[in-house]
Amino acid sequence: MDRTNKKVYAVHIGRQPGVYDSWDECKKQVDRYPGARFRSFTQREEAEKFVLGVIMTEDRTPDPTIPVPQKRWPSSPPAPPAKRVKPTTVTRRKRTALPMHYDPELEASMNAWEAEHNKDPLDVYTDGSSLGNGTGSSTAGYGVYWADERYHHLNQACRLAGPVQTNNRAELTAILVALRMHPDPSVPLRIWTDSQYAINCIEKWMSTWRSHNWKRLNGEDVSNKDLLLQIDQAIGRLELRPTFEFVKGHDGTYGNEMADQLANEGARRPALPPATGA
């Protein structure tokens, strides 16, 4: 066994737990992985124990708070139930991880990684409106409202394009526009919508539809396939996957109320000219 002091990197929680010989290899396993745990070691044996989750006390004696399984033969009588021992100061002593080599370079990389992935999300409220929804004369619009006032210039109040002027299409279009306008890709985007339909499409049904070529069980295209395809592509282009949160409509939530006003304003605007070109 190689017992030299060459530095190695151990991944306990990551895409592929294990021991790696370089930081670049280690980073591939933990970058953007929720709850990742990793450390550097100078002894491969210690690194392997870290991967397995082995934690020992400072004096290397077994922790008395952890029960040790006893081997029992088939012919042995049942063991009497163990008495519950009240923890003492001895059993409550501090447990420490296996000793590890301090690596300033790795520490700096870890701190930068944590800072990048622990940023507060950027909140945006989206809404759709269809005046006369379900009728042949309906007019629809969508609204996008950014909660951070630095991005209020990106707020949108637009008429829905195309001949189909439904509320669901307006809701999906608002989400698509927010995804495409995300002003800071290094920050996770949190989209608030009062459309449970839109959330279900994206979070519950989209992966199944994608694997079935956007077809229902009866062979027909899913409703609003064109918008869902674009939303799927927009999500894939973001550095960090956005989250989608439901907010009850017309319940006093400021961001939702503002998005609703913008959507209604958009629905009252003149119809857009038909798209041209191939």
N, C-alpha and C positions, 0 to 999 in steps of 0.2 A: 504494500500500500504506500502511495506517495504521501510522505509526511512533511514535505517542505512547506514553507510559509507563504506560498503563492496565494494571493488574494482571490477568493471566489465569491460568488453572489448567490444567495439562497432565496428562493421564492416559496413562501408557505401558502399564500393565497394569490392566485393569478390565473392567467389563461392555461399555463402548463407548469404546475409546481415542479421544482427541481433545483439542481445546483448548476450554475452557469459560470463560465470562465471569464466573461467580460461583462461590463456594465451595459453595453449595447444589447447583448443577448438578453440580459435581465430586463432591460427597459421594455423590450418587445412584449414581455409577458405581463407587465404591470401597468403600462401606459394606458390611461383611460379605463382601467379595470376597477369597478367599484369595490372598496374595502381591501385593496391590495396590501399585502404584508411582505416585506422583503428586507434583507440585511446583508452586509458583507462580513466575511470571516477569513481568517488566515489558516484555519484548519478545516479541511474538507469534511472530516468526521463530525465536527461541530455543526457545519452547515447542513449536513444530511439530517442531523437531529432536529435542527430548526425547521426543515421542510416537513418532517413528520410531526411537528408540534410538540416536541419534547421540551419540557420546562422543568428545571431542577432547582433545589434550594442552594444557598451559597456554599454550604458544607458538603454538597453532593449526597446528602442522606435523603432517603425517600421522605416525601412530605406525608406526615401522619394523617393529614386530612383526606388523603386519597386512599380508598380501600384497596387492598391487595387481594386479588382473587385467589382462593384456596382450591387446590386440586382435590376432588372428591371421587373416590372409587365407587363403583356401582353397589358394592356390598356394604358400604359404610352407612351407619344410621344417620338420619338427618341431623345436621348440626343445629344446636340451640340458637335461637335468634340472638344476634349480637346486641349488647346493651348500648343504648344511645349515650355517647359520652359528650358532655357539655364542652364546647371548645374552650381552651385555655389560652393564655398568652403565648404558650409555646406553639400550639397548633395554628395560631393566628399570625405567626411571624411572616414577615414580608417574603414573598417569593420573587426570585429574579430570574431573568432569562439566562441562557448560556452566555459565557463571556464572549465578547466580539471585539474585533478590531475597529477602532474609530477611523473613519475615512472621511476627511473634510470634503473631498470632491463628491463622493456619493451623498453625503449629508446635504450638500448644496443642491444636488440634482433632485433629491427627494423633496426638499423644501419647495423648490420651484415647481415640481410636479404637483404637490399638494395645493400650492397657491393657485395653480392653473385650474385644478379640478374642483376646488371648493368655493368658487366664486358664486355670489348670489345671482339667481337667474334674472333675466330681463323680462319683465311682464308686459304683455300686449293683449289687448281685448279686441275680439273680432265679433262681428254680428252681421246678419243678413236680414233684409226686409223685402217683402213682396206685397205691394198694395193690390188687393184683390186676388190674393194667392188662390190658385186653382181655377181661375176663370180665364177666358180667352183674352181678356183685356188687362191682365195683371202687368204691373211694372215693378221691377225688382232693383235693389241696390245693395251695396255692402259698405260696412264701416270698419276701419282699423284705427284703434286708439292706443298709443304708446303711453304707458304709465309714467315713464321717466320724462320729465319736461324737456330734457335735452333733445329728445327725439320727437317733440310735438310737430315739428315741421314735416314729419313723415306721416302724420295722420291722414287718413283717406276717407272720402265720401264720394263714391262713384256709382254710376249706373251700371247694372249688370249687362255684359255684352251677350249677343246672341238672341235667337228667337224664343228660347225657353226661359221664361221669367219666373222661376219658382223660388221659394224660400230656401230650399235645400241647396240649390245651386249657388245662391247668394252666400249662404253660410260657408260652403266649401271654398268659394272664390276668395272670401275675406281671409280665410286661413292660408290659402296659397299665396296671396299677396304679402301677408305678414312674413311667411317663410322666406320669400324672395327678397324682402326688404331688410331682413335682419341686419342692423347696422354694425354689430360687433360680434363676429363669428367666434371669438375667443370666450364669449360668455354664453352659457346655456340659455335658450329661449323657452319661456313658459307662456303658452297660449291659453287664454281664458275664453271660453265660448259657452253660450247657453243652449247650444245645439247638441243634444245627446246623440242625435243621428250622426253628426260629423265625427264626434269622438269615437263612436262605435265603428264607423267606417275605417278610421285610421288605426285605432288601437286593437280592435277585436277581429274585424273581418278582412282587412287589407292583405295580410299575409296569406290567408287561404285563397282569396281571389287571385292574388299574384301567381300562386302555384298552379291555379287552374286557368291561367291565361285570361283572367278577368271575366270568367264566365260563371253563371249560376249553375246549379245542378240540372236545370232544364235546358242548358245549352245557350241561353240568352245572355247577352252582355249585361254586366251589372249596371245599375242606374248611375248616371253621371261618371261613367268610366273615364271620359276625357279629363275631367278635373282630378279624379283620384290618381290617375297615372302621373299627372304633373305634380301633385302633392307628394307622391312617393318619390319621385325624382328629386324634388326640392329638399326633402328630408335627407336623402342620401348624399346631397352635396354639402350639407352642413358639417362642420368639424365636430360638433357635439349634438347628440340627438335631442330634439326639443321634447318637452312634456306638454301634455294637454290636460287642462283642468276644467271641470264643469262649474259654471256659476249660474245660479238661478236668475232668470231674466226678470226685469222689472221689480227687483227686490231691494233697491236702494244701493247696490254696489256701484260706486262712482264710475269706475272704468267701464263697466257693462252699460251703464246708462249713457255714457258718452258715445260708446260704440253704436248703441241703438240710435241715438240722434243722428250720427253720421250716416248710418245705413238708411234711415228714412229720408235724409236729405238726398242721398244718392238715388233712391228710388223715384224721387220727384224730378230728377234731371231728365233732359231730352234723351230719347233713344240714341244709341251709338250707331254710326253707319255700319253696314255689313262689312265684314273682313274681306279683303281682296287679296289676290295672289294665290299661288299654288301652295 
